Amino acid sequence: MRRRDFVAFLSGAIARAAGFIEGENISIEWRWAEGQYNRLPSLAGELIGRDVAVIVTWDAPASFAAKAATKTIPIVFATGADPVEIGLVQSFRRPSSNLTGIYILSTDAGPKHLELLHELLPTANMIVSLLNPGNPNAHAYALQTQAAADALGLRLQVLTAHTEADLEAAFGIMVQQRTDALLVIADPFFLARREQIVALAADHAIPAIYPVRWFPDCGGLMSYGAAGGFYRQLGTYAGRILKGAKPVDLPIQQNTKYELVINLKTAKALSLTVPPSLAARADEVIE
C-alpha cells in the first residue's frame, strides 16, 4: 500500500465510522516523517499549531512525539510494541486521559517469520534479521527471533539500519557472509524505504520475509503480519472521539488477525519452489 492508498483507506475508515465526508464536514491533515524520527517532534508541533481535533499516529516513535507535544488533544495510535510496557499508556482498560489505540502484537511475529522462511528454505542456515535500533519493538523482536533460531538450530545475525546508507551497508555484509535469507522487522523507516529494500534483496538474490503485504505488493518475496483491519479500528476510534468519546473510556484494542502473502513471480525469479502446503495457507498469492 502506497502513501496515497493509506491516506485514502484511513480517511474512508474515519468517514464510515462516524458519518463524516472529507471536504464537507471533516478536514484531514497529513504529516509524514518518511522514517526519519528526528522530524517527528516538529511535525507533531505543526499539527498542534493547526488546532486539530484528534491525532492519529503510526507506531511508537510517532506516538511518543505526539504524546510529548500535547496533554489535551486526543491521540489514537497503532503500535507493535506493548503500549503499557513501553510507557505509552497506563493500562489497556483505561489507557490515558488523551491516548488510546491499537496494539498490533507485531513483536510476536518474529518466530513465525523464521518458521515460514525455514519451511520455504529448509536448507538455509545463515539468517539475518534487519532491525532499526531506534524502534522500541526491536529488542523484543530480536530476543524472540533468536530463541526461535536456537530451537531450529539456525544461525541468526542481527544487522541494524536507520539510514539509506545503512541499508546499502547491511546488504553488503549479507553478501560477504553468504546470507541465506532475511527477516525485516516492522518499522516506519523500512516501510518508507520498502522499494529500496525489495530492490536490494532482488539485486543480491536474497530471499526475504517482510512484516506487511506492502513489500510483496512491490515485488518482495513474502510477508506475514497484521491484516489491514486495524486501519478500520484506527478510523473507528478516531470517529468515536470526533463524536465526543474520551480516549480514557476507549480500551486498547488488540489486533490478532495476521495474513500471509506470497509473491510467486519473485519466487520464480529467485529459482525457488514454494511448497504447495505453504501456498495453500497463504491469504493471497501474487502471480
Buried (B, 14 or more C-beta within 10 A) or exposed (E): BEEEEBBEBBBBBBBEBBEBEBEEEBEBEEBBBEBBBEBBBEBBBEBBEEEBEBBBBBBBBBBBBBBEBBEEBBBBBBBBBBBBEBEBBBEBEBBBBBBBBBBBBBBBBBBBBBBBBBEBBEEBBBBBBBBBEBBBBBEBBBEBBBBBBEEBEBBBBBBBBBEEEBBEBBBEEBBEEEBBBBBBBBBBBBBBBBBBBBBBBBEBEBBBBBBBBBBBBBBBBBBBBBBBBBBBBBBBBBBBBBEEBEBBEBEBBEBEEBBBBBBBEBBEEBEBEBEEEBBEEBBEBBE
